[in-house]
Amino acid sequence: MRKNLMRMLILLTVIALLPANAFAAKASISLGGKVGFMYEGSSVTLRPKLKNVSQSSLIWASSDEEVATVFSGKITAGAAGRTVIAVSGGGARARCGVVVLPRTVTLQAGSTLSLPYGTVEQYTMKNTSIATISKKGVIHGKKAGTTYLRVRYGRQTLYVQVNVTAENVQQSKAA
């Protein structure tokens, strides 16, 4: 009986010396996938899956607030670009990438315009006689007209209208 009492006393001493959170379940946050694409001015609300984290303890952040802002999980797209949305709480963290694109772009024939570029976007121009696009997201206006650009990001596809205007040719007057 004395041996059991000593063992119990040692066990209670060890338990008492452990940090308060030693037996706490591990916290986790999951965003359930990537947001991916958004058009400028659009918004979407993320509803993270939480384990041992309270909704009220969440802290949201955007790596580039010109591209997108986030408040209580609602992402609002700003200017075209790329950003990372992060959420943390209870010692856990989750992130997702966001690419913001314009619905329409306009450029002159002979000029170029750059769209957000990363390793995941795939660009395809519908009518290459009006405009072309490089693998790095640079649109080159060729002749006046309208075409559409297909942009793929994972399983998502977005379309951007591309308007090319005639070159601005300045004529000098003879003196």
N, C-alpha and C positions, 0 to 999 in steps of 0.2 A: 504494500500500500504506500509506503514511503517513496518507493521508486516512481510510482505513478504520480504521486503528488509533486515530486521534483520535476518530472517530465512536463507536467501541466504548467508548473511555474515557469520553466524555461520557455515553453511555447508561448505563454502569455507575454513574457518579457520580449521575445522576438517580435511578436505581433505589435506590441506597443511601440517598438522602436522603428517600425516601418513607416514610410511617409503616408499621409492621409489618403492619397490617391492611388496607393499601391494596388488596391483591389477594384478600382473604378474601371468600368468598361471603356474601351478605347472609342474615342469620338471619330466620326467620319462624315464627310460631306461629298455627295455625288451630284453632278449636274446632268447626268444621264445623256451625255453626248455633247456635240459641238453646236453652237448657234450657227456658225458659218456665215452666210450672206445676209446682209440687210441693205435696203435702199436708203439713201439719205432721207432723213426726216421720219423714218418709220420707227416703230418700237415693238418690243417683245418682252414678256415677263418670264424670267426663269423661276422655276419652282424646284429648288434643290431637295434631294432626299437626304434627310438628316438622321444620324444615329448618335445618340447621347450628346446632342447639341440642340440648344433651344433656338427657335426662329429669332427671338429678340436679341440673341447674342451675336448674330451675324454681322460682319463688317464687309461691305462691298467696295470694290475699287476698279478703276479702268486705268490701263497703262498709258492711254492717250485720250484725254477728255475732249479734244477737238474732234476726234473721230467718233467717240461714243461716250455717253455718261451712263452711270448706273446708280439707282437709288432704290433700296429695298427690293432688289432683284429685277427692276424694270430698266431695260437697256433702251436708250434713245439714241439713234444714229444721228451723227452730225455730218461732218465733211467726209469725203471719200478717203479711205485709208485703211490701215490695219491696227487693231488693238487687242489687248488681252484683258478679259474680265476675270477678276479673282474674287472669291468669297472665302472668308475665314471665320472661325469661331470654335471655342472649346478645344483649341489645339489642333484642329483639323483645317485643311485648305483644299480648294478645288479651283481649277481655271478652265477657261475655254477661249478659243480664238474667234475674233469677229472681223469680217471684211465688209466694209461699207462701200457701196458703189452708187454712182448717180443713175437715175432712170434714163436720162438723155444727156448726150454730149454733143457739142457743136464745135467744129473746127473748119478752117479754110483748107481748100485743096493746096497741097504743097507743104502743109504744116503738120506738126505732130502734137500728140497729147498723151501723157502717161497716166495709166490707171494703177491702183495698188497692185504690187507684185510680191509674190512669195512662192514657195516651192509647191504649193497645193493648187493654185489656180490654173485652169486650162482655158485658154482663149481661142475662139473660133469665129471668124467674120463670115457672115452669110454671103455678101456680095463683094468680092475682092477687087472688082473693077472700080468701086466707089472708095473703099478704104481697106487697108490691110492692118494686121496687128502682129507684133512680134511676140515671141514666147515670154518676153519680160513685160508685156502689157503696154507697149507703146503703139498707139494708133497713128497711122500715117494716112492723111486725107489725099486721095488721088484725083477725084473729079466730083463735081457737084451732084448731090443726090442723097438718098436716105437708105441706110441698111441697118442690120441688127447684129449685135455682137453677143455671142453665147459665151457665158462664163460658167465654168464648172468648178465646184469646190466639194470634194467628197461626193456625196450623193445628191447634192443640191445643184440646181441650174438656175441661173438668172439671165435675163436678157436686157441689154442696154441698147437704146436707140442711138444710132450714130448719124448725125446730120453733117454733111460736108457742103460748105458753101463755095461759090466760085472764088478763085484767087482775086485778091484786091490788087488790080493792076492800075498803077498811077501813070498817067500820061503827062508828059511835060509839054507846055505850050511853046510854040515857036515864037521867038521874040522878033 
